[in-house]
Amino acid sequence: MSVLSAIHLHAGHLVLAAASTSGPVQLNISSSNLPGSQQLQSLANGIGGWALTFSLVGLVIGAAAWALGSHSQNYQQTFVGRKAVMISGLAALLIGAAQPIINFFFNTGQAIKS
């Protein structure tokens, strides 16, 4: 049985009526079904490590600029350094929380029933 079993024209508007909520389309998540899955996981882990290292470098450089700008009373340098520290910290937070965030949205999507 098709997901869309009927198409009606009602008062000049197209109306699609769904007859079945469990249609022929299914999604079974498995990372082992495709060749190269282990390499892709390894690549994702490596990119995450690099991103975290870049966040650390950005935080250190931003903190140094913030300190130098503060001591030399250079408002622009202080502002840029403070912004770099905040953005680097937020980036590290998002990198650390990436897996739970993705899993949360995936599980929320799985919980949707029509």
A tleap script that builds the chain and sets N, CA, C and O, in Angstrom:
source leaprc.protein.ff14SB
mol = sequence {
  NMET SER VAL LEU SER ALA ILE HIE LEU HIE
  ALA GLY HIE LEU VAL LEU ALA ALA ALA SER
  THR SER GLY PRO VAL GLN LEU ASN ILE SER
  SER SER ASN LEU PRO GLY SER GLN GLN LEU
  GLN SER LEU ALA ASN GLY ILE GLY GLY TRP
  ALA LEU THR PHE SER LEU VAL GLY LEU VAL
  ILE GLY ALA ALA ALA TRP ALA LEU GLY SER
  HIE SER GLN ASN TYR GLN GLN THR PHE VAL
  GLY ARG LYS ALA VAL MET ILE SER GLY LEU
  ALA ALA LEU LEU ILE GLY ALA ALA GLN PRO
  ILE ILE ASN PHE PHE PHE ASN THR GLY GLN
  ALA ILE LYS CSER
}
set mol.1.N position { 0.848 -1.171 0.000 }
set mol.1.CA position { 0.000 0.000 0.000 }
set mol.1.C position { 0.893 1.233 0.000 }
set mol.1.O position { 1.907 1.268 0.697 }
set mol.2.N position { 0.532 2.205 -0.750 }
set mol.2.CA position { 1.309 3.422 -0.880 }
set mol.2.C position { 1.051 4.334 0.303 }
set mol.2.O position { -0.023 4.308 0.905 }
set mol.3.N position { 2.060 5.151 0.631 }
set mol.3.CA position { 1.890 6.116 1.704 }
set mol.3.C position { 0.809 7.115 1.325 }
set mol.3.O position { -0.049 7.450 2.142 }
set mol.4.N position { 0.851 7.583 0.103 }
set mol.4.CA position { -0.173 8.506 -0.369 }
set mol.4.C position { -1.170 7.707 -1.195 }
set mol.4.O position { -0.902 7.358 -2.345 }
set mol.5.N position { -2.310 7.425 -0.604 }
set mol.5.CA position { -3.241 6.555 -1.302 }
set mol.5.C position { -4.273 7.317 -2.107 }
set mol.5.O position { -4.879 6.756 -3.020 }
set mol.6.N position { -4.481 8.568 -1.791 }
set mol.6.CA position { -5.521 9.300 -2.514 }
set mol.6.C position { -5.100 10.738 -2.714 }
set mol.6.O position { -4.497 11.357 -1.837 }
set mol.7.N position { -5.426 11.253 -3.874 }
set mol.7.CA position { -5.206 12.660 -4.175 }
set mol.7.C position { -6.569 13.223 -4.542 }
set mol.7.O position { -7.204 12.762 -5.491 }
set mol.8.N position { -7.017 14.217 -3.792 }
set mol.8.CA position { -8.338 14.808 -3.992 }
set mol.8.C position { -8.192 16.257 -4.411 }
set mol.8.O position { -7.225 16.934 -4.062 }
set mol.9.N position { -9.154 16.704 -5.148 }
set mol.9.CA position { -9.259 18.121 -5.479 }
set mol.9.C position { -10.460 18.642 -4.706 }
set mol.9.O position { -11.605 18.343 -5.044 }
set mol.10.N position { -10.188 19.435 -3.653 }
set mol.10.CA position { -11.243 19.903 -2.762 }
set mol.10.C position { -11.258 21.423 -2.766 }
set mol.10.O position { -10.292 22.058 -2.342 }
set mol.11.N position { -12.328 21.997 -3.233 }
set mol.11.CA position { -12.508 23.454 -3.280 }
set mol.11.C position { -11.348 24.130 -3.989 }
set mol.11.O position { -10.877 25.184 -3.560 }
set mol.12.N position { -10.892 23.525 -5.070 }
set mol.12.CA position { -9.820 24.126 -5.851 }
set mol.12.C position { -8.434 23.893 -5.278 }
set mol.12.O position { -7.457 24.373 -5.853 }
set mol.13.N position { -8.306 23.174 -4.162 }
set mol.13.CA position { -7.011 22.908 -3.534 }
set mol.13.C position { -6.691 21.429 -3.650 }
set mol.13.O position { -7.582 20.584 -3.564 }
set mol.14.N position { -5.454 21.128 -3.840 }
set mol.14.CA position { -5.004 19.750 -3.927 }
set mol.14.C position { -4.854 19.201 -2.519 }
set mol.14.O position { -4.158 19.802 -1.700 }
set mol.15.N position { -5.485 18.083 -2.217 }
set mol.15.CA position { -5.426 17.471 -0.893 }
set mol.15.C position { -4.836 16.083 -1.039 }
set mol.15.O position { -5.329 15.277 -1.828 }
set mol.16.N position { -3.793 15.798 -0.291 }
set mol.16.CA position { -3.165 14.483 -0.305 }
set mol.16.C position { -3.593 13.752 0.956 }
set mol.16.O position { -3.410 14.263 2.061 }
set mol.17.N position { -4.155 12.574 0.806 }
set mol.17.CA position { -4.600 11.800 1.956 }
set mol.17.C position { -3.660 10.617 2.150 }
set mol.17.O position { -3.436 9.834 1.227 }
set mol.18.N position { -3.122 10.494 3.336 }
set mol.18.CA position { -2.228 9.385 3.640 }
set mol.18.C position { -3.029 8.241 4.229 }
set mol.18.O position { -3.803 8.426 5.168 }
set mol.19.N position { -2.835 7.051 3.666 }
set mol.19.CA position { -3.587 5.903 4.132 }
set mol.19.C position { -2.791 5.050 5.106 }
set mol.19.O position { -3.378 4.334 5.917 }
set mol.20.N position { -1.495 5.111 5.045 }
set mol.20.CA position { -0.681 4.252 5.885 }
set mol.20.C position { 0.422 5.072 6.533 }
set mol.20.O position { 1.085 5.870 5.871 }
set mol.21.N position { 0.617 4.871 7.832 }
set mol.21.CA position { 1.687 5.586 8.519 }
set mol.21.C position { 3.004 4.828 8.441 }
set mol.21.O position { 4.073 5.426 8.567 }
set mol.22.N position { 2.936 3.534 8.239 }
set mol.22.CA position { 4.167 2.754 8.103 }
set mol.22.C position { 4.296 2.328 6.649 }
set mol.22.O position { 3.993 1.193 6.281 }
set mol.23.N position { 4.748 3.262 5.843 }
set mol.23.CA position { 4.842 3.041 4.409 }
set mol.23.C position { 6.013 2.171 4.030 }
set mol.23.O position { 6.690 1.618 4.897 }
set mol.24.N position { 6.254 2.048 2.761 }
set mol.24.CA position { 7.324 1.183 2.275 }
set mol.24.C position { 8.721 1.743 2.515 }
set mol.24.O position { 9.706 1.024 2.346 }
set mol.25.N position { 8.826 2.997 2.900 }
set mol.25.CA position { 10.135 3.609 3.115 }
set mol.25.C position { 10.591 3.335 4.543 }
set mol.25.O position { 9.886 3.660 5.499 }
set mol.26.N position { 11.753 2.747 4.681 }
set mol.26.CA position { 12.315 2.462 5.997 }
set mol.26.C position { 13.774 2.891 6.023 }
set mol.26.O position { 14.439 2.936 4.988 }
set mol.27.N position { 14.261 3.203 7.209 }
set mol.27.CA position { 15.658 3.583 7.387 }
set mol.27.C position { 16.228 2.792 8.548 }
set mol.27.O position { 15.805 2.964 9.691 }
set mol.28.N position { 17.173 1.939 8.263 }
set mol.28.CA position { 17.857 1.160 9.286 }
set mol.28.C position { 19.303 1.632 9.328 }
set mol.28.O position { 20.087 1.331 8.428 }
set mol.29.N position { 19.652 2.366 10.365 }
set mol.29.CA position { 20.971 2.976 10.478 }
set mol.29.C position { 22.021 1.923 10.825 }
set mol.29.O position { 21.889 1.204 11.815 }
set mol.30.N position { 23.047 1.843 10.013 }
set mol.30.CA position { 24.164 0.950 10.274 }
set mol.30.C position { 25.391 1.514 9.583 }
set mol.30.O position { 25.392 1.714 8.369 }
set mol.31.N position { 26.418 1.766 10.343 }
set mol.31.CA position { 27.637 2.321 9.753 }
set mol.31.C position { 28.501 1.247 9.114 }
set mol.31.O position { 29.480 1.572 8.441 }
set mol.32.N position { 28.170 -0.013 9.303 }
set mol.32.CA position { 28.995 -1.081 8.731 }
set mol.32.C position { 28.503 -1.541 7.366 }
set mol.32.O position { 29.093 -2.446 6.777 }
set mol.33.N position { 27.439 -0.941 6.852 }
set mol.33.CA position { 26.892 -1.383 5.567 }
set mol.33.C position { 27.664 -0.863 4.361 }
set mol.33.O position { 27.539 -1.429 3.275 }
set mol.34.N position { 28.432 0.159 4.509 }
set mol.34.CA position { 29.174 0.722 3.387 }
set mol.34.C position { 30.665 0.465 3.545 }
set mol.34.O position { 31.174 0.452 4.665 }
set mol.35.N position { 31.372 0.261 2.433 }
set mol.35.CA position { 32.823 0.112 2.535 }
set mol.35.C position { 33.458 1.444 2.931 }
set mol.35.O position { 33.015 2.509 2.500 }
set mol.36.N position { 34.462 1.370 3.727 }
set mol.36.CA position { 35.162 2.577 4.152 }
set mol.36.C position { 34.587 3.221 5.389 }
set mol.36.O position { 34.974 4.336 5.738 }
set mol.37.N position { 33.668 2.543 6.066 }
set mol.37.CA position { 33.033 3.125 7.249 }
set mol.37.C position { 34.044 3.393 8.363 }
set mol.37.O position { 33.991 4.431 9.023 }
set mol.38.N position { 34.961 2.453 8.566 }
set mol.38.CA position { 35.975 2.632 9.615 }
set mol.38.C position { 36.892 3.813 9.287 }
set mol.38.O position { 37.273 4.573 10.178 }
set mol.39.N position { 37.243 3.963 8.009 }
set mol.39.CA position { 38.107 5.069 7.615 }
set mol.39.C position { 37.383 6.404 7.793 }
set mol.39.O position { 37.985 7.394 8.207 }
set mol.40.N position { 36.083 6.422 7.478 }
set mol.40.CA position { 35.312 7.644 7.644 }
set mol.40.C position { 35.205 8.019 9.118 }
set mol.40.O position { 35.312 9.195 9.464 }
set mol.41.N position { 34.993 7.030 9.994 }
set mol.41.CA position { 34.945 7.296 11.429 }
set mol.41.C position { 36.290 7.799 11.925 }
set mol.41.O position { 36.351 8.715 12.744 }
set mol.42.N position { 37.368 7.202 11.432 }
set mol.42.CA position { 38.712 7.633 11.809 }
set mol.42.C position { 38.973 9.060 11.329 }
set mol.42.O position { 39.587 9.855 12.040 }
set mol.43.N position { 38.509 9.380 10.127 }
set mol.43.CA position { 38.658 10.734 9.593 }
set mol.43.C position { 37.889 11.747 10.439 }
set mol.43.O position { 38.401 12.827 10.733 }
set mol.44.N position { 36.660 11.401 10.830 }
set mol.44.CA position { 35.863 12.292 11.674 }
set mol.44.C position { 36.542 12.514 13.026 }
set mol.44.O position { 36.555 13.634 13.538 }
set mol.45.N position { 37.104 11.452 13.603 }
set mol.45.CA position { 37.817 11.589 14.877 }
set mol.45.C position { 39.043 12.488 14.732 }
set mol.45.O position { 39.320 13.313 15.603 }
set mol.46.N position { 39.771 12.325 13.637 }
set mol.46.CA position { 40.956 13.154 13.400 }
set mol.46.C position { 40.601 14.618 13.190 }
set mol.46.O position { 41.274 15.502 13.717 }
set mol.47.N position { 39.549 14.879 12.423 }
set mol.47.CA position { 39.116 16.265 12.202 }
set mol.47.C position { 38.665 16.888 13.516 }
set mol.47.O position { 38.941 18.059 13.774 }
set mol.48.N position { 37.972 16.111 14.349 }
set mol.48.CA position { 37.567 16.615 15.666 }
set mol.48.C position { 38.771 16.965 16.526 }
set mol.48.O position { 38.762 17.966 17.242 }
set mol.49.N position { 39.809 16.137 16.455 }
set mol.49.CA position { 41.043 16.417 17.208 }
set mol.49.C position { 41.732 17.678 16.716 }
set mol.49.O position { 42.194 18.498 17.510 }
set mol.50.N position { 41.798 17.824 15.400 }
set mol.50.CA position { 42.402 19.042 14.839 }
set mol.50.C position { 41.601 20.273 15.227 }
set mol.50.O position { 42.174 21.297 15.597 }
set mol.51.N position { 40.282 20.181 15.144 }
set mol.51.CA position { 39.431 21.322 15.477 }
set mol.51.C position { 39.618 21.720 16.935 }
set mol.51.O position { 39.654 22.907 17.257 }
set mol.52.N position { 39.738 20.733 17.818 }
set mol.52.CA position { 39.963 21.038 19.228 }
set mol.52.C position { 41.332 21.675 19.446 }
set mol.52.O position { 41.470 22.576 20.273 }
set mol.53.N position { 42.338 21.217 18.717 }
set mol.53.CA position { 43.673 21.817 18.805 }
set mol.53.C position { 43.653 23.261 18.300 }
set mol.53.O position { 44.269 24.136 18.907 }
set mol.54.N position { 42.948 23.516 17.190 }
set mol.54.CA position { 42.829 24.889 16.684 }
set mol.54.C position { 42.080 25.785 17.667 }
set mol.54.O position { 42.386 26.971 17.790 }
set mol.55.N position { 41.100 25.216 18.364 }
set mol.55.CA position { 40.392 25.989 19.385 }
set mol.55.C position { 41.335 26.386 20.515 }
set mol.55.O position { 41.281 27.509 21.017 }
set mol.56.N position { 42.197 25.457 20.908 }
set mol.56.CA position { 43.170 25.751 21.957 }
set mol.56.C position { 44.135 26.843 21.512 }
set mol.56.O position { 44.427 27.763 22.277 }
set mol.57.N position { 44.630 26.748 20.284 }
set mol.57.CA position { 45.552 27.760 19.761 }
set mol.57.C position { 44.853 29.126 19.696 }
set mol.57.O position { 45.437 30.141 20.076 }
set mol.58.N position { 43.613 29.147 19.217 }
set mol.58.CA position { 42.859 30.398 19.160 }
set mol.58.C position { 42.630 30.995 20.535 }
set mol.58.O position { 42.699 32.211 20.712 }
set mol.59.N position { 42.358 30.137 21.511 }
set mol.59.CA position { 42.156 30.634 22.878 }
set mol.59.C position { 43.435 31.240 23.446 }
set mol.59.O position { 43.394 32.298 24.072 }
set mol.60.N position { 44.561 30.579 23.233 }
set mol.60.CA position { 45.836 31.094 23.752 }
set mol.60.C position { 46.207 32.417 23.073 }
set mol.60.O position { 46.623 33.364 23.741 }
set mol.61.N position { 46.057 32.480 21.757 }
set mol.61.CA position { 46.377 33.716 21.033 }
set mol.61.C position { 45.417 34.828 21.442 }
set mol.61.O position { 45.835 35.969 21.638 }
set mol.62.N position { 44.133 34.498 21.571 }
set mol.62.CA position { 43.149 35.493 21.991 }
set mol.62.C position { 43.417 36.014 23.393 }
set mol.62.O position { 43.292 37.211 23.651 }
set mol.63.N position { 43.787 35.111 24.301 }
set mol.63.CA position { 44.094 35.533 25.672 }
set mol.63.C position { 45.324 36.438 25.698 }
set mol.63.O position { 45.363 37.415 26.447 }
set mol.64.N position { 46.328 36.113 24.878 }
set mol.64.CA position { 47.524 36.960 24.811 }
set mol.64.C position { 47.186 38.336 24.248 }
set mol.64.O position { 47.666 39.346 24.762 }
set mol.65.N position { 46.369 38.389 23.202 }
set mol.65.CA position { 45.970 39.677 22.625 }
set mol.65.C position { 45.141 40.479 23.611 }
set mol.65.O position { 45.295 41.696 23.713 }
set mol.66.N position { 44.262 39.800 24.338 }
set mol.66.CA position { 43.427 40.459 25.348 }
set mol.66.C position { 44.307 41.070 26.432 }
set mol.66.O position { 44.098 42.213 26.839 }
set mol.67.N position { 45.300 40.299 26.902 }
set mol.67.CA position { 46.183 40.797 27.960 }
set mol.67.C position { 47.044 41.957 27.468 }
set mol.67.O position { 47.182 42.965 28.162 }
set mol.68.N position { 47.623 41.821 26.277 }
set mol.68.CA position { 48.458 42.902 25.751 }
set mol.68.C position { 47.636 44.169 25.499 }
set mol.68.O position { 48.077 45.278 25.801 }
set mol.69.N position { 46.438 43.986 24.943 }
set mol.69.CA position { 45.582 45.141 24.702 }
set mol.69.C position { 45.150 45.815 25.989 }
set mol.69.O position { 45.048 47.041 26.049 }
set mol.70.N position { 44.898 45.032 27.008 }
set mol.70.CA position { 44.484 45.591 28.292 }
set mol.70.C position { 45.620 46.374 28.944 }
set mol.70.O position { 45.402 47.449 29.502 }
set mol.71.N position { 46.824 45.834 28.870 }
set mol.71.CA position { 47.961 46.521 29.491 }
set mol.71.C position { 48.414 47.747 28.710 }
set mol.71.O position { 48.968 48.681 29.291 }
set mol.72.N position { 48.184 47.753 27.396 }
set mol.72.CA position { 48.593 48.903 26.592 }
set mol.72.C position { 47.428 49.872 26.367 }
set mol.72.O position { 47.560 50.845 25.625 }
set mol.73.N position { 46.296 49.603 27.005 }
set mol.73.CA position { 45.086 50.427 26.900 }
set mol.73.C position { 44.636 50.584 25.445 }
set mol.73.O position { 44.210 51.658 25.022 }
set mol.74.N position { 44.740 49.498 24.702 }
set mol.74.CA position { 44.302 49.457 23.316 }
set mol.74.C position { 42.955 48.737 23.283 }
set mol.74.O position { 42.896 47.509 23.338 }
set mol.75.N position { 41.880 49.512 23.194 }
set mol.75.CA position { 40.537 48.955 23.264 }
set mol.75.C position { 40.283 47.961 22.137 }
set mol.75.O position { 39.699 46.903 22.376 }
set mol.76.N position { 40.702 48.273 20.928 }
set mol.76.CA position { 40.452 47.391 19.787 }
set mol.76.C position { 41.114 46.031 19.984 }
set mol.76.O position { 40.488 44.999 19.742 }
set mol.77.N position { 42.359 46.020 20.418 }
set mol.77.CA position { 43.072 44.765 20.635 }
set mol.77.C position { 42.443 43.975 21.785 }
set mol.77.O position { 42.364 42.748 21.724 }
set mol.78.N position { 42.002 44.663 22.813 }
set mol.78.CA position { 41.328 44.011 23.933 }
set mol.78.C position { 40.035 43.354 23.470 }
set mol.78.O position { 39.742 42.215 23.832 }
set mol.79.N position { 39.263 44.083 22.666 }
set mol.79.CA position { 37.989 43.567 22.174 }
set mol.79.C position { 38.195 42.341 21.277 }
set mol.79.O position { 37.486 41.343 21.410 }
set mol.80.N position { 39.164 42.421 20.368 }
set mol.80.CA position { 39.437 41.302 19.456 }
set mol.80.C position { 39.940 40.091 20.241 }
set mol.80.O position { 39.539 38.964 19.952 }
set mol.81.N position { 40.799 40.302 21.214 }
set mol.81.CA position { 41.307 39.198 22.031 }
set mol.81.C position { 40.215 38.534 22.846 }
set mol.81.O position { 40.148 37.308 22.931 }
set mol.82.N position { 39.360 39.349 23.442 }
set mol.82.CA position { 38.249 38.810 24.234 }
set mol.82.C position { 37.292 38.021 23.336 }
set mol.82.O position { 36.811 36.954 23.718 }
set mol.83.N position { 37.022 38.548 22.152 }
set mol.83.CA position { 36.139 37.854 21.205 }
set mol.83.C position { 36.754 36.525 20.775 }
set mol.83.O position { 36.041 35.528 20.663 }
set mol.84.N position { 38.056 36.494 20.535 }
set mol.84.CA position { 38.733 35.255 20.143 }
set mol.84.C position { 38.659 34.213 21.258 }
set mol.84.O position { 38.473 33.027 20.986 }
set mol.85.N position { 38.804 34.647 22.509 }
set mol.85.CA position { 38.703 33.725 23.638 }
set mol.85.C position { 37.298 33.137 23.725 }
set mol.85.O position { 37.132 31.932 23.913 }
set mol.86.N position { 36.292 33.994 23.588 }
set mol.86.CA position { 34.906 33.526 23.684 }
set mol.86.C position { 34.558 32.577 22.531 }
set mol.86.O position { 33.930 31.542 22.754 }
set mol.87.N position { 34.951 32.913 21.324 }
set mol.87.CA position { 34.647 32.063 20.167 }
set mol.87.C position { 35.397 30.738 20.261 }
set mol.87.O position { 34.836 29.692 19.935 }
set mol.88.N position { 36.648 30.763 20.699 }
set mol.88.CA position { 37.411 29.525 20.844 }
set mol.88.C position { 36.820 28.638 21.931 }
set mol.88.O position { 36.762 27.418 21.778 }
set mol.89.N position { 36.388 29.238 23.010 }
set mol.89.CA position { 35.739 28.473 24.081 }
set mol.89.C position { 34.428 27.860 23.615 }
set mol.89.O position { 34.139 26.702 23.916 }
set mol.90.N position { 33.633 28.635 22.879 }
set mol.90.CA position { 32.373 28.121 22.339 }
set mol.90.C position { 32.621 27.004 21.330 }
set mol.90.O position { 31.887 26.017 21.300 }
set mol.91.N position { 33.649 27.158 20.509 }
set mol.91.CA position { 33.991 26.108 19.536 }
set mol.91.C position { 34.375 24.822 20.257 }
set mol.91.O position { 33.947 23.740 19.856 }
set mol.92.N position { 35.175 24.926 21.314 }
set mol.92.CA position { 35.559 23.736 22.075 }
set mol.92.C position { 34.338 23.097 22.739 }
set mol.92.O position { 34.234 21.872 22.799 }
set mol.93.N position { 33.428 23.914 23.229 }
set mol.93.CA position { 32.198 23.396 23.827 }
set mol.93.C position { 31.380 22.619 22.801 }
set mol.93.O position { 30.894 21.526 23.092 }
set mol.94.N position { 31.225 23.176 21.606 }
set mol.94.CA position { 30.456 22.508 20.555 }
set mol.94.C position { 31.143 21.241 20.052 }
set mol.94.O position { 30.472 20.258 19.737 }
set mol.95.N position { 32.463 21.257 19.975 }
set mol.95.CA position { 33.194 20.061 19.553 }
set mol.95.C position { 33.001 18.951 20.583 }
set mol.95.O position { 32.775 17.795 20.225 }
set mol.96.N position { 33.091 19.308 21.859 }
set mol.96.CA position { 32.898 18.316 22.920 }
set mol.96.C position { 31.473 17.789 22.987 }
set mol.96.O position { 31.253 16.630 23.339 }
set mol.97.N position { 30.509 18.633 22.650 }
set mol.97.CA position { 29.101 18.242 22.729 }
set mol.97.C position { 28.546 17.773 21.392 }
set mol.97.O position { 27.345 17.522 21.293 }
set mol.98.N position { 29.367 17.646 20.371 }
set mol.98.CA position { 28.874 17.305 19.032 }
set mol.98.C position { 28.135 15.971 19.013 }
set mol.98.O position { 27.035 15.890 18.466 }
set mol.99.N position { 28.705 14.941 19.590 }
set mol.99.CA position { 28.064 13.632 19.566 }
set mol.99.C position { 26.734 13.639 20.317 }
set mol.99.O position { 25.746 13.158 19.763 }
set mol.100.N position { 26.648 14.155 21.545 }
set mol.100.CA position { 25.341 14.181 22.211 }
set mol.100.C position { 24.319 15.059 21.495 }
set mol.100.O position { 23.129 14.742 21.510 }
set mol.101.N position { 24.749 16.152 20.869 }
set mol.101.CA position { 23.812 17.017 20.144 }
set mol.101.C position { 23.235 16.271 18.942 }
set mol.101.O position { 22.022 16.278 18.731 }
set mol.102.N position { 24.093 15.631 18.157 }
set mol.102.CA position { 23.637 14.883 16.991 }
set mol.102.C position { 22.728 13.732 17.425 }
set mol.102.O position { 21.686 13.498 16.812 }
set mol.103.N position { 23.118 13.017 18.475 }
set mol.103.CA position { 22.290 11.905 18.959 }
set mol.103.C position { 20.947 12.387 19.490 }
set mol.103.O position { 19.933 11.713 19.309 }
set mol.104.N position { 20.929 13.544 20.143 }
set mol.104.CA position { 19.671 14.099 20.642 }
set mol.104.C position { 18.702 14.355 19.492 }
set mol.104.O position { 17.543 13.946 19.551 }
set mol.105.N position { 19.178 15.032 18.445 }
set mol.105.CA position { 18.294 15.331 17.319 }
set mol.105.C position { 17.893 14.066 16.559 }
set mol.105.O position { 16.761 13.964 16.087 }
set mol.106.N position { 18.803 13.112 16.438 }
set mol.106.CA position { 18.459 11.854 15.782 }
set mol.106.C position { 17.391 11.113 16.573 }
set mol.106.O position { 16.403 10.649 16.004 }
set mol.107.N position { 17.587 11.002 17.892 }
set mol.107.CA position { 16.610 10.304 18.730 }
set mol.107.C position { 15.275 11.035 18.757 }
set mol.107.O position { 14.222 10.399 18.808 }
set mol.108.N position { 15.305 12.359 18.725 }
set mol.108.CA position { 14.061 13.131 18.662 }
set mol.108.C position { 13.342 12.849 17.352 }
set mol.108.O position { 12.120 12.700 17.337 }
set mol.109.N position { 14.077 12.773 16.264 }
set mol.109.CA position { 13.487 12.438 14.979 }
set mol.109.C position { 12.919 11.029 14.960 }
set mol.109.O position { 11.880 10.787 14.346 }
set mol.110.N position { 13.590 10.099 15.626 }
set mol.110.CA position { 13.096 8.728 15.691 }
set mol.110.C position { 11.816 8.625 16.512 }
set mol.110.O position { 11.001 7.730 16.288 }
set mol.111.N position { 11.637 9.547 17.466 }
set mol.111.CA position { 10.455 9.508 18.337 }
set mol.111.C position { 9.211 10.068 17.660 }
set mol.111.O position { 8.105 9.899 18.172 }
set mol.112.N position { 9.372 10.730 16.523 }
set mol.112.CA position { 8.219 11.323 15.824 }
set mol.112.C position { 7.406 10.203 15.193 }
set mol.112.O position { 7.917 9.397 14.416 }
set mol.113.N position { 6.170 10.178 15.537 }
set mol.113.CA position { 5.234 9.188 14.974 }
set mol.113.C position { 4.136 9.949 14.241 }
set mol.113.O position { 3.644 10.966 14.729 }
set mol.114.N position { 3.757 9.454 13.077 }
set mol.114.CA position { 2.680 10.136 12.349 }
set mol.114.C position { 1.389 9.371 12.412 }
set mol.114.O position { 0.384 9.808 11.850 }
savepdb mol mol.pdb
quit
